[in-house]
Amino acid sequence: MNKNGLSLIELMVVMVAGAIALVAVTSLVFESYRDWSASRGKKSLQEEIDLASFTIKGVLEEADTVAILDSGPNVGTKIRASYADGTNWEKEFYPQGSNLIVKDNKTGATRPVINCLVNLSFQRDSTDAETVQVDLSGTRDGKTLQNSFVVYLRNKK
């Protein structure tokens, strides 16, 4: 054994051990990135569905009048909510392709809320006229999420 440095065998053992550690770390980083990429798309879709749900819920809760507009093959996909005490506003929600549109009927302005909509429906509860059942689903990158919720119309007259 050489006391002044490393032998060729010792150097080879260290290099092999280092290569194995490098492969393990690289593999771990690659798997983490792949998992992060997959969850990023699902998280983005969940944020879109949450945004649509909170927007619809916020408007319907503040409305004093709600009408589900049934027309053609898209029965129950359009809703009009209004409030006639002081601020006097009226808004509609409806699908347009893959967009959920909110229209301010007072100004005529429309804007998309989300752009991944697959299904949207509104239903009045037959036992409680002060609630609306909302079902919506969206899809992005092959992933589909659904959300169903009931909105209590707290300002209904």
C-alpha beads as a LAMMPS data file, in Angstrom:
LAMMPS data file: protein, C-alpha beads

157 atoms
156 bonds

1 atom types
1 bond types

-500.0 500.0 xlo xhi
-500.0 500.0 ylo yhi
-500.0 500.0 zlo zhi

Masses

1 110.0

Atoms # bond

1 1 1 0.000 0.000 0.000
2 1 1 1.297 3.417 -0.988
3 1 1 1.348 5.773 1.997
4 1 1 1.800 8.930 -0.113
5 1 1 -1.564 8.873 -2.019
6 1 1 -4.387 6.789 -3.374
7 1 1 -3.881 3.592 -5.266
8 1 1 -5.581 3.052 -8.590
9 1 1 -8.035 0.576 -6.997
10 1 1 -9.044 3.058 -4.286
11 1 1 -9.551 5.773 -6.902
12 1 1 -11.733 3.444 -9.018
13 1 1 -13.885 2.506 -5.975
14 1 1 -14.458 6.174 -5.147
15 1 1 -15.343 6.984 -8.790
16 1 1 -17.849 4.086 -9.000
17 1 1 -19.445 5.087 -5.684
18 1 1 -19.659 8.709 -6.893
19 1 1 -21.217 7.633 -10.205
20 1 1 -23.848 5.547 -8.395
21 1 1 -24.676 8.490 -6.103
22 1 1 -24.918 10.835 -9.116
23 1 1 -27.304 8.475 -10.936
24 1 1 -29.471 8.168 -7.802
25 1 1 -29.682 11.938 -7.323
26 1 1 -30.390 12.548 -11.027
27 1 1 -33.131 9.929 -10.987
28 1 1 -34.697 11.497 -7.894
29 1 1 -34.648 14.980 -9.439
30 1 1 -36.160 13.709 -12.705
31 1 1 -38.989 11.862 -10.889
32 1 1 -39.722 14.915 -8.747
33 1 1 -39.908 17.147 -11.826
34 1 1 -42.200 14.687 -13.609
35 1 1 -44.552 14.516 -10.599
36 1 1 -44.527 18.306 -10.265
37 1 1 -45.387 18.720 -13.967
38 1 1 -48.281 16.273 -13.702
39 1 1 -49.719 17.909 -10.596
40 1 1 -49.273 21.427 -11.999
41 1 1 -51.873 20.768 -14.722
42 1 1 -54.350 19.323 -12.249
43 1 1 -53.775 22.195 -9.820
44 1 1 -54.369 24.724 -12.589
45 1 1 -57.644 23.015 -13.516
46 1 1 -58.714 22.925 -9.861
47 1 1 -58.030 26.672 -9.572
48 1 1 -60.177 27.336 -12.666
49 1 1 -63.089 25.261 -11.320
50 1 1 -62.785 26.956 -7.915
51 1 1 -62.784 30.389 -9.562
52 1 1 -65.950 29.580 -11.509
53 1 1 -67.638 28.123 -8.421
54 1 1 -66.813 31.098 -6.191
55 1 1 -67.835 33.606 -8.876
56 1 1 -71.216 31.952 -9.443
57 1 1 -71.812 31.453 -5.730
58 1 1 -70.925 35.052 -4.881
59 1 1 -73.318 36.508 -7.446
60 1 1 -76.210 34.165 -6.667
61 1 1 -75.920 34.671 -2.904
62 1 1 -76.239 38.451 -3.291
63 1 1 -79.120 38.338 -5.798
64 1 1 -82.701 38.963 -4.780
65 1 1 -84.092 37.480 -8.002
66 1 1 -82.801 34.391 -9.826
67 1 1 -84.215 32.914 -13.017
68 1 1 -82.958 29.782 -14.724
69 1 1 -83.361 30.394 -18.425
70 1 1 -84.452 27.270 -20.267
71 1 1 -83.993 27.386 -23.998
72 1 1 -83.441 24.783 -26.676
73 1 1 -81.267 21.756 -26.054
74 1 1 -79.298 23.531 -23.288
75 1 1 -82.047 23.511 -20.661
76 1 1 -80.797 24.850 -17.346
77 1 1 -77.416 26.070 -18.588
78 1 1 -78.129 29.797 -18.343
79 1 1 -79.041 31.716 -15.216
80 1 1 -79.912 35.361 -14.599
81 1 1 -79.389 36.933 -11.186
82 1 1 -80.324 40.463 -10.239
83 1 1 -80.473 42.789 -7.294
84 1 1 -82.869 45.739 -7.341
85 1 1 -82.191 47.531 -4.079
86 1 1 -79.952 50.555 -4.530
87 1 1 -77.175 49.156 -6.727
88 1 1 -79.524 47.613 -9.333
89 1 1 -77.406 45.016 -11.093
90 1 1 -78.232 42.030 -13.276
91 1 1 -75.807 39.295 -14.373
92 1 1 -76.087 36.155 -16.464
93 1 1 -73.906 33.068 -16.526
94 1 1 -73.881 30.784 -19.556
95 1 1 -71.524 28.505 -21.498
96 1 1 -70.068 29.567 -24.824
97 1 1 -67.932 26.796 -26.250
98 1 1 -65.444 25.915 -23.516
99 1 1 -65.828 29.326 -21.848
100 1 1 -68.025 30.190 -18.898
101 1 1 -69.281 33.690 -19.660
102 1 1 -70.611 36.240 -17.204
103 1 1 -72.617 39.064 -18.737
104 1 1 -73.438 42.309 -16.973
105 1 1 -76.872 43.127 -18.399
106 1 1 -76.716 46.692 -17.101
107 1 1 -73.618 47.578 -19.170
108 1 1 -73.814 44.809 -21.783
109 1 1 -70.209 43.800 -21.008
110 1 1 -69.281 40.129 -21.156
111 1 1 -66.160 38.397 -19.926
112 1 1 -65.002 34.809 -19.709
113 1 1 -64.615 33.434 -16.198
114 1 1 -62.860 30.203 -17.234
115 1 1 -61.907 28.624 -20.553
116 1 1 -61.975 24.901 -19.718
117 1 1 -65.725 24.355 -19.234
118 1 1 -67.239 21.041 -20.303
119 1 1 -70.597 21.031 -18.546
120 1 1 -72.716 23.570 -16.681
121 1 1 -76.211 23.201 -15.255
122 1 1 -78.437 25.042 -12.818
123 1 1 -81.453 23.530 -11.043
124 1 1 -83.887 24.905 -8.497
125 1 1 -84.507 22.653 -5.531
126 1 1 -88.111 21.455 -5.753
127 1 1 -88.412 21.397 -1.950
128 1 1 -86.650 24.715 -1.225
129 1 1 -87.181 27.638 -3.606
130 1 1 -84.335 29.542 -1.967
131 1 1 -81.572 27.239 -3.209
132 1 1 -79.974 26.552 -6.575
133 1 1 -77.992 23.390 -7.379
134 1 1 -74.988 24.160 -9.602
135 1 1 -73.072 21.432 -11.442
136 1 1 -70.004 22.252 -13.481
137 1 1 -67.061 20.378 -14.879
138 1 1 -63.942 21.335 -16.748
139 1 1 -61.142 19.598 -18.573
140 1 1 -57.554 20.406 -19.356
141 1 1 -54.664 18.226 -20.553
142 1 1 -56.808 15.089 -20.415
143 1 1 -57.848 15.665 -16.797
144 1 1 -61.468 16.346 -15.861
145 1 1 -62.761 17.789 -12.592
146 1 1 -66.342 18.221 -11.469
147 1 1 -67.870 20.411 -8.805
148 1 1 -71.433 20.369 -7.535
149 1 1 -72.681 22.750 -4.900
150 1 1 -75.855 24.297 -3.562
151 1 1 -76.219 28.066 -3.266
152 1 1 -78.575 29.532 -0.704
153 1 1 -80.246 32.680 -2.065
154 1 1 -79.996 34.741 1.095
155 1 1 -81.468 37.968 -0.354
156 1 1 -84.419 36.368 -2.160
157 1 1 -87.649 38.292 -1.818

Bonds

1 1 1 2
2 1 2 3
3 1 3 4
4 1 4 5
5 1 5 6
6 1 6 7
7 1 7 8
8 1 8 9
9 1 9 10
10 1 10 11
11 1 11 12
12 1 12 13
13 1 13 14
14 1 14 15
15 1 15 16
16 1 16 17
17 1 17 18
18 1 18 19
19 1 19 20
20 1 20 21
21 1 21 22
22 1 22 23
23 1 23 24
24 1 24 25
25 1 25 26
26 1 26 27
27 1 27 28
28 1 28 29
29 1 29 30
30 1 30 31
31 1 31 32
32 1 32 33
33 1 33 34
34 1 34 35
35 1 35 36
36 1 36 37
37 1 37 38
38 1 38 39
39 1 39 40
40 1 40 41
41 1 41 42
42 1 42 43
43 1 43 44
44 1 44 45
45 1 45 46
46 1 46 47
47 1 47 48
48 1 48 49
49 1 49 50
50 1 50 51
51 1 51 52
52 1 52 53
53 1 53 54
54 1 54 55
55 1 55 56
56 1 56 57
57 1 57 58
58 1 58 59
59 1 59 60
60 1 60 61
61 1 61 62
62 1 62 63
63 1 63 64
64 1 64 65
65 1 65 66
66 1 66 67
67 1 67 68
68 1 68 69
69 1 69 70
70 1 70 71
71 1 71 72
72 1 72 73
73 1 73 74
74 1 74 75
75 1 75 76
76 1 76 77
77 1 77 78
78 1 78 79
79 1 79 80
80 1 80 81
81 1 81 82
82 1 82 83
83 1 83 84
84 1 84 85
85 1 85 86
86 1 86 87
87 1 87 88
88 1 88 89
89 1 89 90
90 1 90 91
91 1 91 92
92 1 92 93
93 1 93 94
94 1 94 95
95 1 95 96
96 1 96 97
97 1 97 98
98 1 98 99
99 1 99 100
100 1 100 101
101 1 101 102
102 1 102 103
103 1 103 104
104 1 104 105
105 1 105 106
106 1 106 107
107 1 107 108
108 1 108 109
109 1 109 110
110 1 110 111
111 1 111 112
112 1 112 113
113 1 113 114
114 1 114 115
115 1 115 116
116 1 116 117
117 1 117 118
118 1 118 119
119 1 119 120
120 1 120 121
121 1 121 122
122 1 122 123
123 1 123 124
124 1 124 125
125 1 125 126
126 1 126 127
127 1 127 128
128 1 128 129
129 1 129 130
130 1 130 131
131 1 131 132
132 1 132 133
133 1 133 134
134 1 134 135
135 1 135 136
136 1 136 137
137 1 137 138
138 1 138 139
139 1 139 140
140 1 140 141
141 1 141 142
142 1 142 143
143 1 143 144
144 1 144 145
145 1 145 146
146 1 146 147
147 1 147 148
148 1 148 149
149 1 149 150
150 1 150 151
151 1 151 152
152 1 152 153
153 1 153 154
154 1 154 155
155 1 155 156
156 1 156 157
